[in-house]
Amino acid sequence: MKQKTIQVTKPFLPDFDEYCREIKDLWESAWLTNGGEKHIAFEQALSEYLEVPFLSLFSNGHMALELAIAAFNLKGECITTPFTHCSTTNSIVRCGLKPVFCDVSEETGTIDPHRIVERITPKTSAIVATHVYGIPCDVEAIEQIAVQYGLKVIYDGAHAFGVRYKGKSIASYGDAVMFSCHATKVFHTIEGGITVFREEQYRKKANELLNFGYVDKEVITSVGVNARMNEFEAAMGLCNLRHFAEELEARRKVADCYREAFSGMPYVHMLKKPEETIGNYAYYPVFFRHPSKSRNEILAALREQGINGREYFHPLVNEMPCYLPEYGSETGHTPVAKKLAESVIALPMYGSLSVSEVERICNAVQKAMNL
Ligand SMILES: *Cc1c(COP(=O)(O)O)cnc(C)c1O
């Protein structure tokens, strides 16, 4: 009998009745969006959880990042990573900035601070780096470079909700950090995004931009959009935040099972978190360096056995058709990122994955490699 396919991810859902209780008030007030009661409560709960004084909520992670970059009103070039979702680069380009691709560290997959310095020019105005798979960037080295060269630091923390570094929330590093609350992310509001700003003036600007540019009922001072989070999404966020610690604990157990199975298995590599990091187990990326089997062959052999892994992230952003003509000549700057992108398979990772399912996945990996 063919076994059920294991998907790469499965959104966490609160108890149906709990969500119904949370949205019941909305039927009474008929206030469905535009910063209602749920939005206010969710902002407050998040600022406590993330240990920051203020933040903004958005319709999705992409808009949260794009409008964060827009709020700084930057010009010129942004140093960024190609080993990320295209949303990171698209946000930079849609703000009229030129992305300058910088290589990543082979150990962590995050932007390599030594390479950043080589790519700085008089036109550089910011570093837009991704806490890829929830692994914190080298935030201290990046901060030092930013101070030295007068650059803004904006983190794409789409994967990093709940991560802690050196005893502090990951939200406390950088001029701004975005968290995606998409259904497939570790913490979600169905669709949604959060940006934490270090300085209030930029949050204020982002709040104007996400509401068409209104500063007052009749005053529009910037060309904004509609990127508001609605009340149903905020209500989902309130429910999911209550259960987030349980979800993290369940994911930690899955990660422990994987680690045990893969430790000592040849040709299988994992990234390392910097020391003093408390991770969120958002993904389980594995890098295959088999001498005769390509990543795609291993992926196909896994699918054959009902395991849906995913080549996340592949291709590199600087090799996507929309960027290749302009940036293709620069892909030589990012060989490490290329090596990671060509060998990665993100294995299934979600809290409700059972021990026996993880065992099935690990056996399938072993079989796919013909060990
Ligand atoms: C998911 C993701 C985004 C975009 O977030 P959405 O909420 O889907 O708009 C941006 N950057 C990275 C790294 C992501 O994984």
The ligand as an SDF file (V2000), in Angstrom:
LIG
                    3D

 15 15  0  0  0  0  0  0  0  0999 V2000
    8.1800   34.3460    2.7680 C   0  0  0  0  0  0  0  0  0  0  0  0
    9.3000   35.2870    2.5800 C   0  0  0  0  0  0  0  0  0  0  0  0
    9.1000   36.6400    2.2440 C   0  0  0  0  0  0  0  0  0  0  0  0
    7.7580   37.2010    1.8800 C   0  0  0  0  0  0  0  0  0  0  0  0
    6.8140   37.0840    2.8780 O   0  0  0  0  0  0  0  0  0  0  0  0
    5.2530   36.9740    2.5040 P   0  0  0  0  0  0  0  0  0  0  0  0
    4.5740   37.0650    3.8350 O   0  0  0  0  0  0  0  0  0  0  0  0
    5.0440   35.6670    1.8230 O   0  0  0  0  0  0  0  0  0  0  0  0
    4.9230   38.1340    1.6320 O   0  0  0  0  0  0  0  0  0  0  0  0
   10.2040   37.4690    2.1950 C   0  0  0  0  0  0  0  0  0  0  0  0
   11.4380   37.0110    2.4380 N   0  0  0  0  0  0  0  0  0  0  0  0
   11.6740   35.7220    2.7410 C   0  0  0  0  0  0  0  0  0  0  0  0
   13.0850   35.2910    3.0340 C   0  0  0  0  0  0  0  0  0  0  0  0
   10.6220   34.8120    2.7940 C   0  0  0  0  0  0  0  0  0  0  0  0
   10.8610   33.5220    3.0490 O   0  0  0  0  0  0  0  0  0  0  0  0
  1  2  1  0
  2  3  1  0
  2 14  2  0
  3  4  1  0
  3 10  2  0
  4  5  1  0
  5  6  1  0
  6  7  2  0
  6  8  1  0
  6  9  1  0
 10 11  1  0
 11 12  2  0
 12 13  1  0
 12 14  1  0
 14 15  1  0
M  END
$$$$
